[in-house]
């Protein structure tokens, strides 16, 4: 009987709440506040609440970086989903453009989820640090102008910019060394002529584009010029319509050629003198966007405000390890 009493006493001591001030387990229940049990330490007199929930920032880290949904957090922490939602809603996560210094090559691109929801980001190619972040509805030249101006005004010297698409940007930023993302160039051509075209000229162009990222500028230009000469008749072939008018027969192939002709001066900037170390693709920033979208997909159904807070937290987490 004595052993049974001792086991019960030991069990009670094990389940007692520990005082956060002096570490004593000589504590007693001391009423409740807002539905949460309050305790008092018999040794130091400190009153405290033994909360099972983590701090706001710990909860945010579990939600964002550990990729746990609201339902999963509620189950693991033994509380209701509404409590988790309320705690997350009260957490303030805001992006502020960071102070900058130094110089380097800048990746500049935008990504979207939905019709009118996107983010424009700039990233340093050497360190991977986010230099600029802004929420946008549509991809406009003025958004890119604001990004470049903001980066320079905060003390960063831009040695060159890696971008893709938006032909007007190449004219707007002509005073910089501009590299057209070669991966996107390959994607543009593929969109016009597909991966397995029937036309022999398109097959030859596809074969040439496969080596774009590894070939030297002069060699590629030479091959491209020869290709255009070889398939000149195919490119200029026209079909007669019922109305008597004619039009080019292989219009998609001609569109691919027009794109290549426009971007050709910017495809090999990274090989020019003074641009050593400049990337030839935007893959570093595209990879960051891919990680962001994977994290967003874990929390489908977020409203616009929560999504913006989540995105700000995602990019802030990238900056902290580099700070």
Secondary structure as UniProt FT lines:
FT   HELIX           2..15
FT   TURN            20..22
FT   STRAND          27..33
FT   TURN            34..35
FT   STRAND          36..41
FT   TURN            42..44
FT   STRAND          47..49
FT   HELIX           56..64
FT   HELIX           70..77
FT   HELIX           81..89
FT   STRAND          103..112
FT   STRAND          118..124
FT   TURN            125..127
FT   STRAND          130..136
FT   HELIX           141..153
FT   TURN            154..155
FT   STRAND          157..163
FT   HELIX           167..172
FT   TURN            173..175
FT   STRAND          178..180
FT   HELIX           182..193
FT   HELIX           200..210
FT   TURN            211..214
FT   HELIX           217..230
FT   HELIX           232..236
FT   STRAND          238..240
FT   TURN            242..243
FT   STRAND          246..248
FT   HELIX           251..263
FT   HELIX           264..266
FT   TURN            267..268
FT   HELIX           269..271
FT   TURN            273..274
FT   TURN            276..277
FT   HELIX           283..297
FT   TURN            298..301
FT   HELIX           304..320
FT   TURN            321..322
//
